[in-house]
């Protein structure tokens, strides 16, 4: 479509053969929006949003460039409301100073006056960040609704600008999370609950994402919601703050956007200033991933862990090969410079004179580490503008070969290799347990130039179950990896059994889990075990309304958690957790999904749990972990016989 005659718009022809080879310059917001609308209708536009990112990119500017994290003005918010939904008060904190805003009258006028005072407080305290746990789906969504009813504008942005709201979704690993996004112009709105869920994509250790569960996990629990929210922000926000200092991006967008879109901004910045045409993102064909293998099952002592430092980025730098569509050759030089920055800050995190400077350097090196490691993932992502599946496949092939060569060398030196996963190796060696550096020197010759192997720790014991499922004991703490030993969907009584078993295997628990297993059996058989011990909790992968519509159309596949969610009022959102138990079988209702019932609706008389169902789960658990138990199950117990 020809936009050369559109008023207020000029077109510049870019160098190169990329699909996007015309750069439009609009003289103001109105012609810019007109251009976007017409170009979208023609299906031929690629615009950077929000406009603040475009502004930063054009000038090569970054937010907070000379501002340390501790100087960021952060505000925490917590609401108090009545059963009818009316807001009765607010607690806010900024810069360590707490304020309590209370409605002076218990009526509509009092609530309206409170909302106006909140607007005034924000304007006066002028925070850079408004943060809280569950902020989008809780306080701010509720504030918006009450402000709408009272006809009070949400003037939460800087210079009296209105906040805006829109339904949004965030992808966290295999889950989608629905939330109502709030944007307050000039400020970042940060929901630490979302940051916790993003953190747990790799950790996979949190039992829940609520404020109390998250605070307990991170060791910052207290009786004060504002203090807990601030403490979670202290831990999780610095990495995103440093990303805002590294990318042409707003702090709020740094917390909500994926790494691929952030890396794309760096490429777009380079291509914009070079006036080079941009390609469209290619389709990436599936390719073989990293090397993963479990070599043994059982309990092992004198365990050492080694990993290849930034394996895939290091291989990319050693290869020196840019993506095929990167006509400017930006990829490798950018990766190299980011790695150099990271090493500088890593050194500064150890040597800076003050704790504050060391903490800031640590946050920066962590942010750069995440970014550097994301470059490989970027290559294999179909939505990446400069993706290159062939290059990604070549990197993983070389990574697999390198790991296999290391495994062969460790075996040759008499070590027992236990587990290998992409860039790391666990092994057992009594000979080298106290001299891991000696072993490191002996295998160094296997490594190609530019690739470094690092010693990453010693463990008194390791319980190996299957690939990517193991437990490590360092003499103080037990660390679990994989869903076989720790899963948020596992029933509490089975999780306690598993924890007891692992503690027994590494020497933390003297008593075998057999006794606890039998206790559970007896209590379930008599329905004496509380339903909360049996309830499974699952995160909803889609909203109950969407699930209900889908089932009306196709009828399957049914999910027990979704069926339980349909019985709740109000219905939970996608991404929220639902706890349910399974009732007894009845004619026409034999499947789990047909018998699922929310724990909140438990009734021991009219809807008790099914003891047969949970006794079978106990038996399955014993069969699964029979390798580690004194003896495998052999036929039904007396209790089973009675029930059968």
NUKE-125259 format. One record per residue (C-alpha): residue in one letter; x negated, y negated, z negated. Coordinates in steps of 0.001 Angstrom, whole numbers, padded with zeros to 6 digits, always signed. Layout:
N
AXYZ;...
! end
This chain:
644
X+000000+000000+000000;X-001332-003467+000913;X-001575-005760-002136;X-003737-008412-000484;X-000790-010796-000101;X+000556-010427-003637;X+000565-013839-005351;X-002076-014183-008038;X-003936-011010-006989;X-007206-010638-005079;X-008669-007335-003904;X-012356-006415-003883;X-013647-003492-001814;X-016035-001268-003768;X-019084+000667-002602;X-018966+004413-002101;X-016392+006913-000903;X-014366+007474-004081;X-010577+007554-003865;X-010274+004429-006015;X-012323+002037-003891;X-010402-001209-004311;X-010680-003378-007422;X-007730-005686-008097;X-008191-009003-009925;X-004990-010531-011322;X-004723-014134-012458;X-002494-013580-015468;X-000242-010996-017043;X+002768-011418-014735;X+001004-010709-011419;X-000912-007903-013128;X+002300-006162-014220;X+003843-006703-010779;X+000792-005153-009173;X+000907-002145-011493;X+004607-001592-010873;X+004247-001701-007088;X+001095+000403-007085;X+002686+003038-009350;X+005629+003286-006985;X+003125+004045-004234;X+001270+006503-006474;X-002069+004781-005977;X-003156+003047-009166;X-005626+003733-011941;X-005470+001146-014736;X-007288+000956-018052;X-004997+000652-021052;X-004691-001006-023457;X-005757-004322-021992;X-008129-004842-024913;X-010233-001905-023660;X-010312-003465-020199;X-011419-006778-021716;X-014223-005132-023707;X-015329-003046-020737;X-015546-006033-018385;X-017825-007888-020807;X-019749-004886-022169;X-018596-005942-025613;X-017898-003745-028635;X-015762-004352-031698;X-017422-004623-035123;X-020855-004779-033464;X-022468-006550-036427;X-019957-005515-039097;X-020878-002648-041473;X-018112-000279-042527;X-018086-001481-046139;X-017228-004994-044890;X-014096-003767-043108;X-010958-005181-044765;X-008728-002180-045390;X-005223-002194-046848;X-003513+000862-048355;X+000267+001026-048554;X+002746+003083-050566;X+006531+002616-050785;X+009156+003212-053427;X+012691+003695-052233;X+016030+004693-053707;X+018101+007756-052815;X+020192+005653-050430;X+017044+004674-048490;X+016818+001101-049783;X+013228-000014-050405;X+012806-000995-054038;X+009131-001855-054065;X+005708-001550-052484;X+002245-001004-053810;X-000551-002396-051687;X-004257-002508-052211;X-007009-004315-050362;X-010614-004906-051311;X-010073-003111-054608;X-007275-005501-055628;X-003838-004015-056219;X-000552-005793-055760;X+002963-004674-056571;X+005821-006157-054588;X+009233-005484-056149;X+012732-006325-054971;X+014118-008931-057363;X+017716-007912-056631;X+019096-004430-056107;X+021094-005340-053005;X+020669-005996-049278;X+019483-009543-049867;X+016840-008367-052338;X+015528-005830-049852;X+015397-008421-047054;X+013482-010807-049301;X+011017-008010-050164;X+010378-007301-046483;X+009696-010998-045850;X+007251-011074-048781;X+005437-008089-047279;X+005049-010021-044004;X+003653-012962-045947;X+001303-010760-047970;X-000159-009245-044796;X-000674-012683-043273;X-002371-013937-046442;X-004609-010903-047142;X-005313-010456-043403;X-006598-006840-043374;X-008413-005346-040374;X-006864-001945-041116;X-003527-000809-042532;X-003926+002780-043698;X-002094+005471-045579;X-001382+009196-045579;X+001613+010118-043431;X+001869+006427-042586;X+003445+006811-039129;X+006120+009329-040077;X+006720+007935-043568;X+006284+004354-044837;X+006026+002426-041554;X+008854+004285-039842;X+011005+003696-042916;X+009987+000035-043126;X+010906-000465-039475;X+014366+001014-039960;X+015097-001024-043098;X+013790-004181-041407;X+016092-003512-038435;X+019091-003159-040741;X+018201-006353-042612;X+017363-008230-039372;X+013856-009009-040647;X+011092-009089-037984;X+008109-006764-038543;X+005471-009509-038349;X+002592-007223-039254;X+000081-008264-036607;X-002384-011117-036791;X-001110-014636-036158;X+002449-013521-036904;X+002674-011058-034017;X+005373-008404-034104;X+004543-004752-034595;X+005682-002411-031839;X+006732+001216-032105;X+006892+004125-029695;X+007284+007886-029870;X+003944+009535-029321;X+002190+012915-029449;X-001252+014010-030546;X-002859+017308-029568;X-004749+019010-032393;X-006297+022218-031013;X-003360+024435-029990;X-000735+022240-031713;X+001142+019132-030624;X+002079+016630-033327;X+005021+014262-032880;X+004820+010885-034586;X+006111+007348-034255;X+003139+005212-033354;X+002983+001695-034768;X+000789-001004-033215;X+000169-004228-035134;X-001729-006553-032732;X-005106-007576-034150;X-005134-004774-036732;X-005744-001032-036674;X-002999+001176-038114;X-004571+004414-039356;X-002749+007508-040574;X-005216+009623-042566;X-002894+012626-042280;X-003621+012721-038554;X-007348+012361-039244;X-007189+015313-041639;X-005509+017461-038989;X-008130+016490-036404;X-010869+017317-038927;X-009350+020745-039508;X-009523+021648-035806;X-013103+022770-036406;X-013025+023396-040170;X-009865+025569-040209;X-010000+025544-043996;X-007200+023297-045256;X-004179+024996-046785;X-001977+021973-046065;X-002129+018451-044666;X-000205+016544-047322;X-002020+013886-049331;X-002399+015998-052474;X-003663+019084-050590;X-006101+017024-048539;X-007369+015112-051573;X-007902+018373-053444;X-009793+019895-050518;X-012118+016896-050203;X-012547+016615-053972;X-010974+013150-054298;X-007724+014042-056060;X-006137+011636-058536;X-002701+010666-059806;X-002773+007485-057734;X-001483+007670-054123;X-003309+004485-053119;X-006633+005695-054511;X-006237+009047-052762;X-005404+007361-049452;X-008404+005057-049764;X-010702+007944-050700;X-009570+009953-047653;X-010171+006904-045483;X-013632+006444-047034;X-014505+009981-045922;X-012832+010248-042518;X-012649+006742-041051;X-016397+005855-040745;X-016912+008224-037791;X-014110+006522-035840;X-015350+003094-036899;X-018698+003955-035347;X-016946+005148-032201;X-015297+001720-031931;X-018807+000256-032103;X-019975+002639-029352;X-017014+002574-026894;X-014993-000259-025349;X-012047+000812-027486;X-009866-000368-030366;X-010375+001295-033734;X-006807+002622-033776;X-007252+004168-030328;X-010542+005713-031459;X-008564+007672-034082;X-005856+008786-031656;X-007554+009387-028312;X-009541+012452-027300;X-013248+012509-026547;X-012682+012924-022809;X-010883+009588-022459;X-013600+007877-024529;X-016408+009261-022364;X-014449+008230-019269;X-014506+004640-020554;X-018311+004685-020588;X-018361+005907-016978;X-015739+003381-015906;X-017782+000613-017501;X-020913+001619-015548;X-019002+001980-012267;X-017127-001295-012777;X-020310-003319-013191;X-021971-001495-010268;X-018824-002135-008174;X-018811+001549-007256;X-015686+003485-006161;X-014280+006014-008636;X-013251+009619-007905;X-010083+011358-009029;X-010427+014007-011768;X-011055+017419-010158;X-009292+020672-010933;X-011569+022974-012949;X-011422+026710-012325;X-011758+029025-015370;X-015311+030126-016211;X-017011+032353-018764;X-017676+030714-022128;X-020425+031049-024709;X-021915+034258-026057;X-019962+035605-029029;X-020489+038998-030631;X-020273+040721-034000;X-022884+043486-034339;X-022040+045069-037702;X-019237+045474-040244;X-019788+045539-043988;X-021585+043595-046703;X-025171+042438-046118;X-027774+040715-048293;X-030757+038415-047568;X-028891+036592-044807;X-030480+033797-042746;X-028804+031481-040264;X-030531+029944-037245;X-028999+027772-034556;X-030142+026070-031378;X-030009+022305-031899;X-027300+020817-029625;X-027611+023779-027266;X-025435+022623-024360;X-026516+018946-024347;X-030154+020117-024587;X-029660+022463-021632;X-028015+019681-019640;X-030955+017373-020310;X-033434+020133-019457;X-031595+020760-016174;X-031337+017035-015413;X-028325+017591-013176;X-025457+015111-012911;X-021860+016097-012043;X-021332+016401-008305;X-018945+013415-008167;X-021229+011117-010210;X-022604+009167-007226;X-024308+006614-009494;X-026085+009292-011529;X-024786+007935-014844;X-024209+011198-016729;X-027725+012391-017619;X-029259+008933-018379;X-026269+008138-020599;X-026557+011464-022418;X-030299+010940-022908;X-029890+007435-024333;X-027125+008568-026688;X-029326+011389-027958;X-032154+008920-028610;X-029764+006661-030528;X-028576+009614-032570;X-032129+010640-033525;X-032893+007065-034597;X-029888+006931-036898;X-030519+010469-038154;X-033963+009334-039290;X-032524+006138-040766;X-029959+008204-042719;X-032907+009781-044540;X-035213+006786-044889;X-033084+003624-045185;X-033849+001719-048423;X-030298+001540-049815;X-027526+004105-050249;X-025165+001831-048327;X-027497+001682-045320;X-028082+005432-045454;X-024330+006102-045525;X-023765+003820-042541;X-026605+005465-040594;X-025201+008904-041424;X-021794+007886-040079;X-023386+006573-036898;X-025480+009660-036280;X-022417+011843-036884;X-020397+009815-034384;X-023164+010133-031791;X-023499+013860-032484;X-019793+014388-031800;X-020045+012314-028638;X-023172+014104-027364;X-021689+017553-027970;X-018526+016449-026167;X-020400+015834-022905;X-020480+019544-022111;X-016770+019972-022924;X-016085+016958-020703;X-017561+018781-017706;X-015140+021677-018050;X-011972+019617-018632;X-009624+019175-015662;X-008577+015707-016812;X-012173+014415-016859;X-012911+012008-014024;X-016406+013398-013529;X-015688+017000-014476;X-017771+019695-012806;X-016756+023298-013462;X-019738+024753-011602;X-022197+022772-013706;X-020356+023701-016922;X-020441+027379-015930;X-024183+027172-015213;X-024820+025637-018639;X-022898+028377-020451;X-024685+031061-018403;X-028073+029716-019467;X-026841+029417-023040;X-025778+033073-023091;X-029119+034196-021672;X-031039+032164-024239;X-029040+033549-027157;X-029485+037116-025914;X-033247+036585-025603;X-033382+035336-029206;X-031369+038343-030414;X-033780+040739-028693;X-036753+038992-030299;X-035196+039046-033783;X-034477+042762-033378;X-038045+043380-032224;X-039309+041723-035414;X-037252+044122-037563;X-034320+041842-038408;X-030709+043040-038432;X-028688+040645-036293;X-025169+040381-037711;X-023294+037718-035794;X-023914+035520-032746;X-021644+032661-031749;X-022415+030265-028856;X-025495+028582-030358;X-026076+030288-033726;X-027280+033622-035102;X-026819+035219-038521;X-029244+037971-039451;X-030311+040017-042456;X-034005+040336-043315;X-035449+041088-046717;X-038952+040602-045264;X-038359+037003-044096;X-035714+035975-046656;X-038191+033825-048590;X-040189+032745-045511;X-037672+031742-042816;X-040133+029230-041356;X-042528+032092-040569;X-039786+033865-038634;X-038959+030611-036863;X-042568+030282-035670;X-042625+033894-034440;X-039609+033468-032121;X-040514+029987-030863;X-042140+031406-027713;X-038752+032587-026436;X-037445+029022-026171;X-037723+027030-022920;X-039113+023446-023000;X-036768+020914-024601;X-034847+023522-026623;X-035329+023777-030389;X-034276+026488-032838;X-033493+025334-036374;X-033302+027191-039680;X-029879+026352-041079;X-029632+028157-044412;X-029984+031222-046622;X-027123+033251-048103;X-027151+035847-050850;X-024443+037858-049120;X-022389+037986-045923;X-019201+039970-045399;X-018897+040849-041696;X-015459+041859-040483;X-015241+041122-036749;X-016376+038459-034277;X-015932+034951-035700;X-014501+036381-038930;X-016919+036546-041833;X-017581+035233-045342;X-020808+033661-046634;X-021940+033405-050256;X-024842+031061-051041;X-024953+031837-054752;X-022525+029047-055669;X-019735+028862-053116;X-017922+031307-050874;X-017359+029991-047332;X-014811+031708-045074;X-014814+031705-041298;X-011988+032946-039085;X-008289+033554-039553;X-008708+037150-040789;X-009881+035893-044190;X-008190+032501-044348;X-005071+031467-042481;X-002557+028756-043241;X+000136+031141-042020;X-000881+033961-044377;X+001497+034677-047234;X+000054+033473-050582;X+000024+036925-052190;X-002000+038355-049287;X-004364+035370-049388;X-004979+035940-053109;X-005661+039608-052451;X-008117+038702-049701;X-009882+036123-051880;X-010172+038655-054705;X-011578+041276-052327;X-014226+038918-050948;X-015155+037727-054435;X-015577+041359-055495;X-017725+042200-052469;X-020200+039351-053036;X-020343+039841-056807;X-018106+037040-058055;X-015339+039407-059217;X-016242+042490-061251;X-012868+044194-060848;X-011810+045845-057598;X-008728+044348-055887;X-006983+047745-056211;X-005469+046724-059529;X-004074+043457-058153;X-002757+045309-055084;X-000826+047734-057308;X+000528+044886-059443;X+001901+043183-056346;X+003446+046454-055198;X+005286+046946-058481;X+006537+043361-058673;X+007725+043276-055052;X+009528+046603-055418;X+011526+045208-058348;X+011873+041776-056691;X+010075+040212-059650;X+007499+038362-057528;X+008540+034703-056949;X+009602+033972-053382;X+006936+031263-053101;X+004276+033981-053320;X+005793+035708-050286;X+006723+032757-048111;X+004893+032177-044858;X+004173+028577-043829;X+003769+027645-040181;X+003310+024409-038271;X+006048+023779-035723;X+004660+023782-032185;X+007746+021980-030865;X+010598+020008-032346;X+013597+022037-033600;X+015887+020165-031192;X+013687+021051-028206;X+013463+024656-029402;X+017261+024843-029758;X+017777+023532-026223;X+015230+025997-024837;X+016871+028952-026591;X+020275+027906-025235;X+018805+028067-021716;X+016510+031114-021777;X+017171+032796-025128;X+013548+033768-025879;X+010919+034010-027205;X+012337+033381-030650;X+010161+032211-033556;X+010956+032806-037212;X+009568+029430-038326;X+011637+027577-035706;X+014781+029475-036683;X+014200+028522-040314;X+013680+024886-039268;X+017101+024862-037590;X+018658+025591-040991;X+017098+022509-042637;X+018678+019092-042924;X+017153+016775-041952;X+015305+018842-039408;X+011493+018623-039553;X+009396+017185-036728;X+007032+018982-034428;X+003676+019315-036202;X+005263+019576-039652;X+005013+022720-041751;X+007971+025004-042482;X+007950+027643-045249;X+010259+030621-044918;X+010844+034144-046187;X+012487+037239-044675;X+015802+038604-045952;X+017042+042206-045810;X+018057+043893-042567;X+021711+043936-041627;X+023602+045260-038638;X+022633+043168-035643;X+019992+041273-037641;X+016822+043354-037704;X+014182+041080-036175;X+012079+038725-038317;X+013459+035630-036590;X+017024+036723-037310;X+016250+037156-041005;X+014077+034075-041550;X+015369+031656-044184;X+013804+028432-045542;X+012280+028825-048995;X+014248+025781-050115;X+017443+027781-049420;X+016346+030874-051363;X+019077+032565-053367;X+018114+035741-055275;X+021735+036904-055334;X+023222+036093-051936;X+019993+036024-049907;X+017170+037901-051681;X+013945+038749-049916;X+013452+042181-048354;X+011066+044248-050533;X+010576+046875-047787;X+009280+044180-045429;X+006701+042878-047891;X+005617+046320-049092;X+004815+047156-045479;X+002667+044038-045353;X+000777+045246-048433;X+000104+048570-046745;X-001013+046846-043558;X-003429+044706-045598;X-004921+047805-047222;X-005326+049525-043869;X-006932+046438-042349;X-009525+046060-045086;X-009912+049747-045883;X-013564+049574-044796;X-014338+047444-047854;X-012192+049297-050386;X-013252+052287-052523;X-010879+054513-050561;X-008462+054129-047684;X-004704+054516-048265;X-003496+058110-048078;X+000268+058446-047920;X+003067+056630-049723;X+002796+055738-053389;X+005418+056647-055952;X+007010+053232-055573;X+007136+053616-051804;X+008818+057007-052110;X+011527+055589-054339;X+012258+052753-051937;X+012228+054975-048888;
! end
